[in-house]
Amino acid sequence: MLTIGFPAAAFDTNCFVLARERGSECVIVDPGIGVLPTLAEVLRESRLKPVAVLLTHGHIDHVYSVTPVCRGEGATAYLSPGAPSAGQRGSDPELPAYVHGDDRYRLADPLSGVDAGLRHMLEAQFGSAATWTEPGDVREVRDGELMTLAGLDMRAHHAPGHTEGSLMFSLEEVPDQLQGRVGSTLVSGDVLFAGSIGRCDLPGGDERAMNRSLREVVLPMPDDRLVLPGHGDITTIGQERRSNPFLRRL
């Protein structure tokens, strides 16, 4: 599996591009703030055509660019050798955005639930919520749902705690450069990080729900599963089981 990840311009949110190989269809995971130029370069260099956007949850640092990416606006109009050279995606339909139903409301207002002072600061930097619109094709994902996108089979795991609708996605495929070293892949969003977990004191957070997700969803996973987190370095379930204090205390 071709796996390309890079941090967004703000909050160091990891955006991932997953595909079977160069020159094929791909999915884009969590297009955050300021990702469009780098994303466009990744798509051009690997000759990839996006077919869907996956959202692990609805916080602004993970969904900021979802609507322009789905519409193919600006730099992301350069999607493949045969794509339009500017503006929109031409006659291609808008890309679908996949999100858990409990976090869908955030796509229309990613600052929902943020206190007034912080909301004012974020709106001054990233734009008023009045200008936000959710993508035209939003598809709600259910816990345990098996999807095939860009030729990749992936299963959705509802893991609330960081937000009500936090999702993780597991795939049996592994990055090409890690063949033989890991057995499967987990896109963990802000549920699990290398050495830590997602905060529970942000809008939609619930510490009890997070502990339940870690205990019932994360810990049963195999040790050799690679973790692609929403922030920071990659890790494995086994490494986190051994050393992550938030898992060891459960």
C-alpha positions in Angstrom: 0.0 0.0 0.0 1.3 3.4 -0.9 1.1 5.5 2.3 2.1 9.2 2.3 1.7 11.4 5.4 2.6 15.0 6.1 1.8 17.5 8.9 -0.7 20.3 8.3 0.5 23.9 8.5 -1.2 24.5 11.8 -1.5 22.1 14.8 0.8 19.6 13.1 -2.2 17.5 12.2 -1.2 14.5 10.1 -2.9 14.3 6.7 -2.5 10.8 5.1 -2.9 9.7 1.5 -3.6 6.0 1.0 -3.5 4.1 -2.3 -2.8 0.6 -3.6 0.1 2.0 -5.8 1.4 5.0 -7.7 -0.9 6.0 -10.6 -4.0 4.6 -8.9 -7.0 5.9 -7.0 -6.5 7.1 -3.4 -8.3 8.3 -0.3 -7.3 11.4 1.7 -7.5 11.3 5.5 -8.1 14.4 7.6 -7.2 17.3 5.3 -6.4 20.0 7.9 -5.3 23.6 7.9 -3.1 24.7 5.0 -2.7 21.3 3.4 -3.7 22.1 -0.1 -0.3 23.0 -1.7 1.4 19.9 -0.2 -1.5 17.7 -1.0 -1.6 18.8 -4.6 2.1 18.1 -4.9 1.7 14.6 -3.4 -1.1 13.8 -5.9 0.9 15.1 -8.8 4.1 13.3 -8.0 2.4 10.0 -7.4 -0.2 10.4 -10.2 -3.0 9.7 -7.8 -6.7 10.4 -8.3 -8.7 10.9 -5.0 -12.0 9.2 -4.7 -13.0 9.9 -1.1 -12.1 11.8 2.0 -12.1 10.1 5.4 -12.5 12.1 8.6 -11.5 10.6 11.9 -13.5 13.3 13.7 -14.8 16.8 13.3 -12.4 19.1 15.1 -11.3 22.1 13.0 -7.6 21.0 12.8 -8.8 17.8 11.0 -11.6 19.1 8.7 -10.5 22.6 7.8 -9.9 21.8 4.2 -12.4 19.1 3.6 -14.9 21.1 1.6 -12.3 22.6 -0.8 -10.7 19.2 -1.2 -14.0 17.5 -2.0 -14.8 20.2 -4.5 -11.4 20.1 -6.1 -10.9 23.9 -5.6 -7.6 25.7 -6.1 -4.5 23.7 -6.0 -6.3 20.4 -5.6 -7.8 20.7 -9.1 -4.4 19.1 -10.1 -5.5 15.6 -9.2 -4.0 13.5 -12.0 -2.4 13.9 -15.4 -5.8 14.2 -17.0 -7.3 16.5 -14.4 -8.4 20.1 -15.0 -5.5 22.6 -14.9 -7.2 25.1 -12.7 -10.4 25.9 -10.8 -12.8 23.1 -10.2 -12.8 19.3 -10.8 -14.5 19.9 -14.2 -17.4 17.5 -14.8 -16.2 15.1 -12.0 -18.6 14.7 -9.1 -17.7 16.1 -5.7 -15.7 13.7 -3.6 -17.7 12.1 -0.8 -16.6 12.8 2.8 -17.0 10.0 5.3 -17.6 10.8 9.0 -19.4 9.3 12.0 -22.9 10.6 12.4 -22.2 11.9 15.9 -19.6 14.3 14.5 -21.3 15.4 11.3 -22.7 18.6 12.9 -19.1 19.8 13.2 -18.7 19.9 9.4 -21.1 22.9 9.2 -19.4 24.5 12.3 -16.1 23.0 13.4 -16.0 25.5 16.2 -19.2 24.2 17.8 -18.9 24.0 21.6 -15.8 26.1 21.7 -16.0 28.8 24.4 -16.5 32.4 23.2 -13.0 33.7 23.8 -11.3 30.8 22.0 -13.9 30.8 19.3 -13.2 34.5 18.6 -9.4 33.9 18.4 -9.8 30.9 16.1 -12.3 32.7 13.8 -9.9 35.7 13.6 -7.2 33.3 12.4 -9.2 30.8 10.3 -12.4 32.5 9.3 -15.9 33.0 10.7 -18.1 30.0 11.2 -20.7 31.8 9.1 -18.5 31.0 6.0 -18.4 27.3 6.7 -20.3 24.8 4.6 -20.2 21.1 4.9 -19.3 19.1 1.7 -22.0 18.4 -0.7 -21.7 14.6 -0.4 -21.4 13.6 3.3 -21.7 9.9 4.1 -22.2 8.8 7.7 -20.2 5.8 8.8 -21.4 3.2 11.3 -19.3 1.3 13.8 -18.0 -1.9 12.3 -18.8 -0.8 8.7 -16.6 -2.4 6.1 -15.8 -0.1 3.1 -13.9 -0.6 -0.1 -12.4 2.7 -1.3 -9.7 3.1 -3.9 -9.3 -0.7 -3.9 -8.6 -0.7 -0.2 -10.7 -2.6 2.3 -11.1 -0.8 5.6 -13.2 -1.2 8.7 -14.5 1.7 10.7 -14.2 1.6 14.5 -16.3 4.0 16.6 -14.1 5.1 19.5 -15.7 8.1 21.3 -13.9 10.0 24.0 -11.9 12.7 22.2 -15.2 13.6 20.4 -18.6 11.9 20.3 -18.0 10.6 16.8 -14.3 9.7 16.8 -13.5 7.0 14.3 -10.5 4.8 13.6 -10.0 2.8 10.4 -8.2 -0.5 10.2 -6.8 -2.0 7.0 -5.1 -5.4 6.4 -2.8 -3.7 3.9 0.5 -2.2 5.2 2.8 0.5 3.8 5.1 -0.8 1.2 8.2 0.3 3.1 7.1 -1.7 6.2 6.2 -5.0 4.5 7.2 -7.9 6.8 7.7 -5.6 9.8 4.0 -4.9 10.6 0.9 -7.0 10.0 -1.9 -4.5 9.4 -2.6 -0.7 9.7 -4.8 1.5 11.9 -5.6 5.1 11.2 -6.2 6.2 14.8 -7.0 9.9 14.5 -6.9 11.5 17.9 -7.8 8.4 19.8 -4.3 7.0 20.1 -0.9 8.6 19.8 2.7 7.4 20.3 3.0 7.6 24.1 -0.3 9.4 24.6 -4.0 9.7 23.8 -6.4 12.4 22.6 -7.5 15.0 25.0 -10.8 14.7 26.7 -11.2 18.3 27.8 -12.1 19.7 24.4 -15.6 20.0 22.9 -17.2 16.5 22.7 -14.6 15.0 25.1 -15.6 12.3 27.6 -12.9 10.7 29.8 -15.0 7.7 30.7 -15.9 7.1 27.0 -12.2 7.4 26.1 -11.2 4.8 28.7 -13.9 2.5 27.4 -12.7 2.9 23.8 -9.1 2.2 24.7 -10.1 -0.9 26.7 -12.7 -2.3 24.4 -11.6 -1.1 20.9 -7.8 -0.5 21.0 -6.4 -3.0 23.4 -7.9 -6.1 21.7 -6.1 -5.2 18.5 -2.9 -7.2 17.5 0.5 -6.0 18.6 1.9 -5.9 15.1 -0.7 -3.4 13.9 0.9 -0.2 12.6 -0.7 3.0 14.0 -1.0 6.2 11.9 -2.0 8.8 14.4 -3.6 12.2 14.0 -0.5 13.9 15.4 3.1 12.9 15.9 5.0 9.8 14.9 3.8 6.4 13.8 3.8 3.5 16.3 2.4 0.1 16.8 -0.3 -1.3 19.1 2.3 -3.5 20.8 4.6 -0.6 21.5 1.7 1.4 23.0 0.5 -1.6 25.0 4.0 -1.9 26.6 4.8 1.8 27.1 1.8 4.1 26.8 0.9 5.1 30.4 -2.8 5.6 29.4 -3.1 2.0 28.2 -1.0 0.5 31.0 -3.3 2.0 33.7 -6.4 0.3 32.3 
